[in-house]
């Protein structure tokens, strides 16, 4: 069960998620980003502003969809991890080039907002886009970037007293940390607006974890904030108030035994399938990483008590493996072995059975992934 990546020719399908007048610019930016040409990419953005393009439009209708395509190309195995990282860095430089252009200078005439990523979340570009949009709209923004520890974020809130925190996360396995962050921010009296793919379709997990508001993208977040201040949160709110099922300790115990579980399942795969014994060191490393992701998503699904999060991850993983020429049939045996290790965990075993059932559905696994990796 290895996800070793291979570089393949680029897909020339046009970007079709942007308004008509920005399509040529988005196409040109994609070509530059895919080629790793930072100078052309930043020049395109600056040139567009020189020609009168609205800065917010360039951010959200050009750079944002290009970044979304980067994730899609990685998922479809048409970009390597290195290419994806390089492309993301170039898009970040394009945002920086826009932020310093005279057309993007705005007068600060509104209050103060903190924009930060959950600790452990390194996908910072969505938060960066929101921060720049808010600045364009006249807010004073403290953009704290990726992987902000809870204690440091809380200290910042005490020092600066913002009107709200915009908290971003793209990786679902960071949701337990997001929950702790939301609760800690609210304890300071600062409301939290959550955003990012981690919070699920329609922001279902943002509401579950007690966020004061949710927005699906930077534009809707800025519009929501512009409508008026969020109500100050009630003091004394605790995480267990939102998720009483955590009293069974399944999430805590699975998390604590993560390394032991991965080793046990890998050992079981080697005993059951001779081909696994012949894996190279790199293949074994990749397989262990895949197993660790399965355990992490199982733990997160236990935290949220949400079946869809786990089964959705499994079907996404099966599609990723298929795109890389790795048989997805390696997943069900791993689930069986993991269930044997967790025989005293009824919620975990239920999730594993439901995951196996979903993988057995021939219509559940898409032939080509169409979303960014979790």
N, C-alpha and C positions, 0 to 999 in steps of 0.2 A: 504494500500500500504506500507507494512512494510518489511524491509530487515533484520530482525533479523537473525543472523547467527547461524548455528548449525554445530558441528564438525562431520565429516563422515569419514569412513575408507579411508586410502590412496589409491590412484591409483598406481598400480605397473607397468604401461606402461613405457617402456624404454625411456630414452632421445634419440632422434634420430636426433638432430640438430647439433651434433658435428662430427668432422672428426673421422674416424674409430679408430685411435690410441689413442684417448682421451676418447672414450666411456666408458671403464671400470672405469677410474678415475672419470668421470662425474657421473656415476651411484653410485659409492661409496660416492662421495660428496653429492649427493642428499639424500642418505640414512641417512647420518650424519646430514644434515641440517633438514630433516623432523623430525628426532628424537630429535632435539634440542641439539645435541652433539657437542659443540664448540671445545672441545679438539681433537676429532677425525677429524673434518673438517679441522682445522688448521694443524694437523699432516699429513693429506693426501696431502695438498698443499706443505708443506715443504718437505715431502718425495718425492713427484714428482720432485721437483727441485733438490733434492739430486741425483735423478736417471738420471738427464739430460734433463728433460722436459724444453722446451723453456718457459721462464716466460710469454711472451706475449700470447703464446698459452694457458697457464693455465688460464690467465685472461679472454681471449675472447672465448675460445672453451670449457672451463670447468665451470668456475664460472659464466660467463654471461648467458649461457643457463640454468644453474641450477636456477639462479634468475628468468629467464623468466618462468620457470616451477612453481616457487613459485606463481607468479601472476596468472598463468592459474589454479592452484589448488584452489586458493582463489575464482576465478571467478566461478568455477564449484562447489563451496561449499564443497570442500574436505579439506579445511584449514580454521580455524577461523582467524579473524583479529589478535588476539594475536599470533597465530602460525605463521602467515605471518610476523608479525613484528619481532618475535624471529628469524625466518629463515633469514630474511634480515640482521639482526644484525650479525648473524653468518657468512654470506657471506662477510659482511664488515670486520669482523675480519680475514677472510681468505685472503682478499686482503691485509690487514695490515701485516699478517704473510709473505705473498709473498714479500711485499715491503722491508722488513728488511733482507731477505735472501741474502747471498753473491752472489748468481747467478743473483740477480736482481739489483746489483749495476752497474750503468752506469756512464761514464764520461760526464760531462756537456760540450758539444762542440757546442751547438746551442743557439739560442736566448731565450728570455723570453716570456712565454705565461701565461695568466690568465685563469683559468677554474672555472666557478661559475654556480650556479643554480639561476633561476629567483626568485625574492622575492615571498614567498608563496609556493614555490616548495620544498617539503620535500623528494622527491625521489632522493636521492643524489648518489646512487650507479652508475648509468650510467656515471655521471660526474667524479666520483672517478676512474672508470675504464679508462676513457680517460686520466685523469691526470697521472695515473701510466704508461700507454702505452707511453705517450709522454716522461716521465722521462726515460723509458727504451731506447727510441730512442735518448736520449742525449739533450733534451730540459730542460731548467730551468723553472719549473712550480710552479706557485702560485695557489694552490688549495684552494678555499675559502669556499667550502661546500654548504650546503643547505640554502635556504631562505636568499639570500644576498640583503639587501636593495639597491635601485638604488644609493642613495647618497653615501653610503659607497663604493660601487663598483667604482663609478666615482672618489672618493677621492683616492682609491687604484691605479687607472690607472694614475692619475696625479702624484702620488708619484713614481711609478715603471716604467712607460713607456713601457709596453709590446708590442710585435709585433702584437698581436691580442688577442681578448677575445673569448673563447669557451663558449657559453651560452647554458645551458641545461634546458629543461622543459619536463616533462612527462604528465602534467595535462593541458588539452586544455583550461580550464577556466582561466589559468594564461597567456594566449596569449596577452590580453591587456596590462598587466604588462610587458610582454616580449617585446612588441612593444616600450613601453616607455624606457625600458632598452637599447634596440638596438639603439634607437635614441640618448639617452644620451651618450652611449659609443662612437658612431660615432662623436658626437659633440666634443669629446676630441681628435679626429683624429685617434682613434683606430678602426680597422675593426672588424667585428663580424662574427664568424662562429657559426651558430645555429645547434642544434641537440636535438634529443629526440622525443618521440612519439607525443607530443603536436603539433609539427609543421606539422603534417599531412603526408599522403602518398606522397612520393617523395619530401617532404619538401615544399609543395605547400604554406603553411602559412609562412614559413621562407622568401620566395621570396615576398609574399604579404606584409609582414611587413618590408621589406627593408633590411634584413640581407645581408651581403656581400658574404656569402657562406653558404652552408648547407651540412651536412653529415648524413647518415643514421645510422652509428654505429661508435664505437671508432676506429676500424681499418681503415675504409674509411676516417674518420676525420684526423687521423694521416697521412695517405697517401696523402690526399689533402694538408695538411699543408706542407708536405715535398716537394711538387712540387715547392714551391716558395712563397714569401710573397704576401699577399692579397693587393690590391690597397688601398691606404688611402682614406677614405670616403670624400665626398664633404661636406664642412661646410654649415650650414644654413638649413639643411634638417629638415622638420617638420612632425609630425605624420599625420596631416591632408592631407599632400601631397600624402600619400599612400592610404588613405581611405576617399575620399571626401563625401561619403554617410553619414558619421558621422554628417554632418551638420543638419540632421533631428532631432537629439537629442534623438532618440528612445533608443539607447544604454544607454545613460546617465540617462534618466528618469526611465527605467526599473531597472537599477542598484540601483538608489536611493530609489526606492519603493519596493525593494526586500522583506523586512520583512512584509510589508503590503500585498503584493501579496500572500505570503505563507499563512498568516493568513486567508485571504479572501477565498482562494481555499480550505483550510482545513475546514473552516466553511461551505462552499458550499457542500463539500463531506459529511459532517455530516448531513446536511439537506436532501441530496438526497439519501443517503444510510444508513438505520438504523444500519447496521452491524458496520459501522465506529463509531457510537456513543458508541458501546460496547467495543471499543479498550481499552486496558490497557494503563497506562501512558507511558510504554516503547514503545508500538505499535504506540501511537500518536507521540512520539518523533521521531521514525524511519520514520513515514510517513511525518512528517514535514521536516526531513532531505532530503527525496526523492524529495519532492516538491521544496525545496531550490536548489537542484542540477538541476532540470528541469529549474528553473528560471535562474540559473547561466549559463547553456548551451544555453538557449535562448538568454541571453544577449550577450554571446560571439559570437553566430552566427549572431546577429545583428551588432556587432562590425566588424566582418569580411565580413558581407553580404554573408554568405555561408550556403546554405541549408543543404548540406551533413553533416556538423558538427553536426547540431541539430538532423536530422533524424537518423544519425548513433548512436548518444548517446541514443536516444529513443529505438532503436532496441537492443542495447547492454543492456540497463536497463531492457527491457522486458525479455531478456535471463537470466539476473542475478536474477530477481524476480522468474522466472520459476524454476531455479535451486534451489531456496530456498523454493519452495512450495507455493509461493505467486502468486495469479492470476494476470497475466499481463493485464487483462481487466480493472484493476483499473486505468490504464494510460490514455486512451482516455477521460473519464469524467473529469479528471484533466485538460487536454488540453482545453476542451470546457470551463470549468470554468475560466481558465486563459485567454482565448480569450475574454470572457465577461468583464473581468477586464481591458483588453487592447483594447477596442473597437475603441479607437482613434489612434491606432498605426498600420498603414497598413502593414508595413514590418513584424511586430511581428505576426499579425494575419495570414499573408501568411505562415510564418514559422510553426505556430501551425497547420494550415490546412494540410500542407504538411507532418508534423509529424504524424497527425492522419491517413492520407492516407497510410503512410508507415507502421504503426502498423496494419492497416487493411489488408495488403498484407500477405497471409499465408506463403509466401516464404521468407519474409523479416527478420523474427526473427529466429536466429539459435537456435537449440535445446540445445547446450552446448557452452557457451562462450569460446573463444580460444585466448583471449588477456588480457593483464593486465587492471585493472580498471583505469578509467581516473582520 
